Amino acid sequence: MSKKLICWVILGMSACCSSLAVQASALEESSLGKNGIDALVLHLAPYNLIGRKIAIGQVEIGRPGMFGWDKAVSKNRAVSPAGVFLRDGRAKSNKNVDSHAYNVAAVMVSRDKALPGVAPGARLYSDAVGDTKKMGQPQECLSAQYIALQNGGDVRAINFSFGEPLERDPRPEPVLDGNALLTLCVDWSSRVHDALYVIAGNQGKGGISIPTDNYNGVNVAFSSQKKGIFNKVAVDNLAGDGKGVSSRLIGKEFDIKGRHSISLVAPGSNIDLINPDGQVNPGSGTSFAAPHVTATVALLQEFGDRQLRKKQLHWSVASRHHQVMKAVLLNSADKIQDSGDGLRLGMMKTLIDKQDKDWLATDAYKEPKISLDAQMGAGHLNAFRAYQQFSPGEWQPSDAVPSIGWDYGTVNAGTSVEYTLAKPLKANSFIAITLAWDRLVELNDLNHNQQYDVGENFRDRGLNNLDLYLVKANALSEDMGVVCSSISQVDSVQHIFCPVPTQGNYKIRVQFRHQVNESTQPYGLAWWSVPVN
């Protein structure tokens, strides 16, 4: 080989390596890197999690194009849905293809090497509702149900990057009270089909407020970057709890029961998005925050199914329940950056709201009757920390439990269930505990086919009231030894994030305070604490 040829080969290899380094650096600085949700590390060894064989869903007005079916994506294979539909049937070629839906789908499952999705190996089923002038909440519910029934009825999470404005709701003088048909549908389907619904949080006055008043799903606000880190609730999110806004917006943009709609925050400002033609453009909004959460479920579920195949101890099909996923995602969220001593649970960033206040300044931190913050929910999505929360497996109250874990359990009315932590906790360390359960919504099934049909409606049977406590293990009675509590009377989530006052032994108590519907309540529980070594 001539010296000139060798030189060209070396230069070519150097350019290639340089290009790969730039590409890797750009990925790390994206919303999937450490400054965002820290999902990229899960794609790599030893985790190797990309959502393989896990089905997730998408419902929007339009749908992403599918290669080989739609001309709009004939030169772009970045997104390859497992199925595309129009309401309750197969999608028509080249019809209802929408760039917004494609952008959202790409955040979840893009296989582009330069701009991968959160879960590029997941199976995405996407449904288009169709023309909003002719379609409404009944057709949107029908679409959601059709997606939930795909993959043999095994769809783990369903993304809603759309919604309905109240002005289109047919009820007389409609308000956000949880009783819109689509909201009831989401809460019914989440329980019946056991799928976690991830809803783009309402964004701006007159926005898509239905079904953000759901109980059983996860509503997502979006974060913007400060110095390259996604750590601030973006100013375009709807103002937290309605304080200081016109009274005309109460019940229109804010829940009339005083509930806070936001569950989590995820990246959504200036996100690089792949268009159907393969071009990349930035976009912002809750529409692009929600799919970060939906696809993170696919990563976790791939890990859970892997553990089940290996027949690992402390793993069962309970790992698939939507209440468990909800508790795990919320409990592992970033709130206050750890200083390096682990006392703040190794959290990677401090999230601030639109007024630059952090979690420790919120009413949710100070007031036990408020379970989640109005703007920040439980904090910022962190996919790697969610893996750390999920990976220890399920631990039941019959045994002493480790410092990090989760459970899918039940509690009977008028009783409590207690989890005793096996090791004493460090003084001044924080503990995070999240409890999630369902509002009970039933279908008025007029034709008894066990499916929703246009013309049918739902019955709201209400929400049982559960409370959550951190208690000293040697407490002599239920009224003694309570260190921290979450006792919201209006939410389907209780959340504790509090410092442990003294080194010692503690237990977690789930109490069924007040029965509204059934006498036995299933729940998902997740906890994260710092033990004494």
N, C-alpha and C positions, 0 to 999 in steps of 0.2 A: 504494500500500500504506500502510495507516494506521501511525502511530508505534507503537501498541500491538501490531499484528501483527508489525511489524519486530522489536520487542523480544522477542516470543515466539519468533520464528525464530532470533534471535541466541542467546537462552538455550538453545533446543533444540540448536543446533549446538555450543554450549559444553559442554552436558551430554554430548553424543555424543562430542566430542573428549576430554573428561575421562574418560569410560567407556573409550574405546579406550586412553588412556594408562595407566589402572589395569590394564586387561587385559594390555597389553604388559609392564608392570612385573611383574605376577604371573607371566607366562610366563618372563621373564628369571630370576626367582627360583626357578623350578621345576627339576626334575631335568634338563630339556633345555637350561637356560640355562648361562651361564658358570660358575655355582657347582656345576653338575652335570657333564654330559658335553659341553656346548658344541655341541649339534647344531642349535640354532635358526638360527645364522648360516649354516649350509649350506642352509637352506630358502630363503634370500633371494638376491637378485642380489649378485654375479655368478655365484654357484654354482648356485642354482636346483635343488637336489637334494632330492627328496622320495621317492625310490625308485621312480619311474615304470617300469612294465613289468617290475620285478624280482619274482620269485616267492620268497616265504619260507614256511616251514611252522610248524605248531604241533601238538604231540601232547600230550594230557592225558587225564585220566579222563573229563571232559566236554568240551563245546565251546562257543564263543560262539554266540549266536543270530544268525540271518541275516534281515535285513529282508525281508518278503514271504514268509517261509518259517516263521518262528516267532513266536507271539503275544507271547512275552516281550519282544520288541524292536519291537513294532508302532508304538511312538511314539518310537523312538530310532534314528536312522540314523548315529550316530557311527562305528560299526564295520560295515563291509560286506565280509565275506570273499568271496574269489573262488570258494571252494568249501568245503562242510562235509560231513564224512564220519563214518561209524561203522565203524571198523576198515578193511576193504577193500571198502567199498561206500558208496553215497550215504546221508547222514544222513536219518533219518525226521523229519518235521515235528513240532516241539514235544517231541522226545525227546532226552535227554542234554544239554539246554541247561544251562549251569553258569555261575554268576556269577564264579567264580574264573577260568575260561577266558576270559570276556568281559573281565575286568579286565586280564589278561595281553595279550589281543589289542589292547585299547585303547592300552596302552603302545606297541605297535608301530605300529598303523595308524589310530588314531583320526583322524577328519576334523573333529572338533569344533573350531571356531575358538578357543574359549577354552581348550581342553585338547587340543591335537593330539598325535598319536603321533610317535615318532621318525622314521618313514617313512610319512607318510599316503598316499603314492601307490603304495605297494607292493601286490602281489597276495598276500593271505594265504590259504593253504590250511590248514584246521584239521580235525583228526581226533580223535574221541572213542573211547577204548578201551572204555568201558562199565563195567559193574558190577565192581568189584575183587574181589567175593566169588566171581565166576564166571570172571574173567579174570586173566591173569598175564603173565609176561614173553613168552611166545610171541605172545600177542595184541598186546602193546605193540610187539614187533618188527614184526609184520605191519602195524600202523598206521604206524610210522615209514617202512617201505618204501613203503607206499601213498602217503604224502605225498611222499616223494622222487621218485616216478614222475609226479607231477602236472606240469602246464605242459610237457608233452612231455618229461618227465624233466629239466627245467632248474629246479631249486629250489636256490637258492644257500646258504640257511641254514635250520636247523630248530631250533625252540625246545622244550626240555623243561623246563617248570615243574612237574614232578612226578618221581616216582621210585619205586623199590621198596625197602621195608625188608628187611634180610637175613633177618629172621624168616620171611618169605614165600618165600625162595629154596628150591627143592626139593633142592638139593645137600646131601649129608650134611655137617654141620658147616661151613656156608658162611662164607667170609671174603672180604674185599675184596682179591682177587688178580687182578682183571681178567678172570676166567673165568665170571662170571655170564652167562647167555644174552643178556640185554638189553645188557650191556656189550660183549660180543663183537659183537652185532648193530650197535651204534652204530659201532664201529670198522670193521666190514665195510662198512656202508652209506656211511660218510663217504668211503671209498676208491672203492667201486664206483659210487656215485651222485654223487661229487664235491660233497658238501654239507658245510658246516661245522655240526656239531652244537653247540649252545649249551645247557649243562646247568646248572640251578639247583644251586648248591653245597649240600652236606649241611648241614642247619641244626638243631643241637641233638641231644642224646643220643637214640638210637633213631630217628633221622630217615630220610630217603629216600636211603640211601647208594648204592644201585645206580641209575644207572650212573656215579657220580662217580669210579669207578676206571677210566674209559676213558683211552685214550692220544691218540686222534686228534681229539677235540673240545676245547671250551673250557669249563671249569667256572668259575662266577661266584659270588663272595661279594658281600655287600651292605654299602654304606656308609651311615653316618648323618651328620647335619649338626652342625657346630660353628660357631657364629656365622653360620649361614646357608649354610655351604659343606659340600658332601658330601666330607669328607676324613678320615673315621675309619672303620675297620673296625667294624661294629656288633657290640655285645657278644653278640648272639644267634647270630652265626655260630659254627659248631663250632670249638672250640679248635684252633689250628694243626696241629701235628704229633703231638699226643698226649702231649707231655711233661707230666708232672705229673698225668695222668689215670689212672684205674684200669686195670690191665693187662687187665681183661676187655673193654675197649673196643678194644684193639689187634686189628686184623683185622676188627672189627665196624664201627667208625666211621673207622678209619685204615688206609691201605693197608699190608699186611704187608711190602711190599718197600721201605718207607721213602720212597716217592714222596710228593710234596706235591700234593694234588689241585687246589688253586685256581690258576687261570690269570690271572684278572682280578677287579677289584672294580668294581661299578657301583652307582648309587643304588638304595636299596631300603627306606629308613626313612621312614615317614610320607609316602608317595607319594600324590598325589591320583589316584584311580582312578575311572573311569566305570563305573557299574553298568548292567545291561541296561535298567533303567527310566529311565536318563538322569541319575540322581542321582550326585553326586560324594561319595566318602568316602575317607578316608586308609587306607592299608594298608602293611604292612611285611613284608619277607622276601626271600629269594633268588629267589622266584617272580617278583618284579617287577624284580629286578636283571637277570636273564638276558635278558628281552626288549629291554632297552636295547641290549645287545650284538647280538642277532639283527637288529634293525632297522637298526643302524648299518651292518651288512654290506650292506643294501639301498641305503643312501645311497652307499656306496663303489662298489657294483656298477653303479649307474646312471651314475656318472661314468666307470667303466671302459668300459662299453658305448658311452657317448657318444664316448670317445676312439677306440674301434674303428670306429665308423661314420664318423668323420672321417679314418680311416686315418692317425692320428698316429704319428710315429716312436716307437719304444720301447714300442709297445703291441701285444699279441697276446692270443689267447684264454687265454694263461697267467694273465692277470689274474683269471680266474674260479676258479682252483683254490683249494680250501679251505686248503691248506698256506700259500698266499700270504696269504690273509685272516687266518689265525691269526698268522702272523709279523708282519703289518702292525699288527694290533690290539694285540698284546703289546708290540711295539717302540715304539709311539707313546704308551703309557700314561704317565700322570703319576706321578712318584715324589717328586721334590724340586723345590720351586718355584724357578724361575730368578730371579736377583737383578736382571735387566734387562740384563746384559751378554751374554746368549746362551750362556754357557759351560755351562749346564745344559739346553741344547737347547730353551730357551723353554718349559719345563714350567710349567704354570699353578697347580699346587697341590702342597703336601707332604701325602702320605698317611701316616697313622699307624695302627699296629695297636692291638689292644685293650689293650696295655700302654703305649700312647702312644710307642712307638718308631718312628722313621722308617726308610726303606730303608737308609740308611747304617749302621744298627745291626744289620742282619739278617745271618744266616748266609749267605744267598744273595749278599750283597754281598761278604762276606769269604772265602767258601769256594768255589773253582772247581767242586767236585764237587756243589754244590747249585745247581741252575739257577734255581729260582723260590722265593719266600718262601712259607712254609706258610700264612700268613694273607692276604698281599697279592698273591700271584702275581707278576706283572710290574708291578703298579701299578693305577691307577684309569683306567677307560675315558675317553678324550677323543676324541669323534667328529671334531672339527675337526683335531686333531693327527693322527688316523688319515688324514684326507684329505691333509694335508701330507706324510705318509709315503708315501702311495699315488700321489699325483699326478705325481711325477717319472718314473714309469714303470719298465719293466723294463730292467735293465742286466746284460749278460753278461760273464763273466770275460775274454773275448777282447779287450775294450776297457778302458781306464781308466774308472773309474766315478765319478759325482758324489758329493758329500758326503751326499746323501740319496737312497735308491733301494731297489729290491727286485729279486729274481730268482726264477724258477722253474727250477731246474736239476737235474742229476743228477751223482752221483759214484760212481766204481767202487771196489770193495773194495780196500783196501790202497793207495789213492791219495788225493790231496787236490786241491781246486780253490781257486784264489786270485783275489781281487778286489783290484786295486791302485787305491787312491783317487787321483784325478787331481790333487788339490791337497794340499799339506802341511796338517797339523792344528795347531790352536793349542795351545800348552802350557797345561796345567791345565783344558782343556775336557774335557767328558765325551763319550763315544761310547756309543751303544746299538746292539747287534746281536742279532738273534733268528733262530734256525734252527729250523724245524719240519718233521718228517717223520712217516711213519705206521708204526704197528705193522701187520704183515701178518696179517690175519684172512681166512680163506677159508670159503666156504659148502660144507658137505657136502650137495651138491645131489642128493638121492636120485632125483628124477624128471627131472632134467636140463632143467628149464625156466628155469634161470638166475634164479630168484627164490626167496626164502625162503618156505617153507610150514610151517604148524604141524606139528610132529613132526620137523622137520629141526634140525640143529645146526651148529656152526661149529668150525673148526680154527684154533687159535692157532699161527702159525708164528714168533712172536716179534718182537723189535725189533732191527734192526741198530744198532750203536753208532757214532754220529757225534759228533765233537768240533768245537769252534769256538774260533778264536784271533784275536786282534789282534796283528800282527807288524810289526816295523820292516821297511820295504821293502828295505833293504840287507842283511838277514840273509843270511849265507852258507850256512846249512843250516836244516833244519826244526827243529832243536833249539835254534837261537839266535834271539835277537831277539824272543821272545814277551813281550808286554807284559801282556796279559790273556787269560784263557781260561775256557771253560765246558766241563767234562768229566764231567758226570753220566753214570753208567753205567746208570741205571735209567729215565731220562725220554726222551720223544720230542721234547723241547724243550731247546735250549741257549740261554742268554741271558747277554749281557755288558752290564754298565753300569759303566763304570770311567773314571777320569780319564786323560787323555793326559799322560805325564810330561814330555815335551819336544817342542818344535815340530819337525816333520819329516814325512817321507813314511812312510805305513803301508799295510799290506794286510790283508785279511780272509781267513782260511784256513778252509775246510770240509774236515775230514779224516774219511775212512771208516775208523774204527779197527778195528772187529771185525765180521765178517760172521756173521749168524745165519740169514738166509733168502736172499733174492736177492742177486746180486753187483753189481747196479746199483740205487742208491737215489735216487728223486726227493725233492726237498726244496723248501721255501719259505724264502727268506732276505730279511731287511729290515735296513737299517742307517741310522743318523742320526748325523752327526758335525758338527764345527764347523771349517770350513776357514780358513786364513789368507787374508785378502782381498788 
